[in-house]
């Protein structure tokens, strides 16, 4: 009877760690993506939103 709450607490901890790792990975990838394209965007004198709007429009 005591094992079920312990199981859910353990599962909650594992899920919380997985969410933190996922959020950190997505954050790092996002920063790297914008940093990689920054030199090109600055060289073209385009604002952030305008550059990515144009880029997304022509990638489909």
Secondary structure, DSSP 4 states (H G I P E B T S, - for coil): -HHHHHHHHHHHHHHHHHHHHHHHHHHHHHHHHHHHHHHHHHHTT--HHHHHHHHHHT--
